[in-house]
Amino acid sequence: MEWHTGMERVLLSYDVTGIARPRAARVCPIVFGRVRRLWDGEPERMEKGFVQRPGVVWIGQSVLVLPRRDADELAVRLRALGAWVVSAPVGVSMAGLRAFRRPR
């Protein structure tokens, strides 16, 4: 986990209504990344999501702690897909965030 001293951290939560499955399917690759398979025989490649960015901690389903810049970018992208997004600054130590770190 990389974090610079004084970097503002943001708790971000998002949701997509159950009836909007196509939208929800587009949200997951943005947040978690995806493997891109090409049809012309070229090797597949991983497109990283926000959870792979430095300083991002995935707390649980649809909840992350991110640096402010990443939180703002993610919020814009998710809202463009019709997701409900809320965020607030948090003051959690690195040791506290490590306790919440989940396997990716």
NORGITA-V235919 format. One record per run of one state. SS is the DSSP state (~ for helix, > for strand, _ for the rest). FROM is the first residue (numbers start at 1). LEN is the number of residues. If there is no record, write none. Layout:
# NORGITA-V235919
SS | FROM | LEN
SS | FROM | LEN
This chain:
# NORGITA-V235919
_ | 1 | 8
> | 9 | 7
_ | 16 | 5
~ | 21 | 12
_ | 33 | 1
> | 34 | 3
_ | 37 | 8
> | 45 | 3
_ | 48 | 2
~ | 50 | 3
_ | 53 | 4
> | 57 | 4
_ | 61 | 2
> | 63 | 5
~ | 68 | 13
_ | 81 | 3
> | 84 | 7
_ | 91 | 3
~ | 94 | 7
_ | 101 | 4
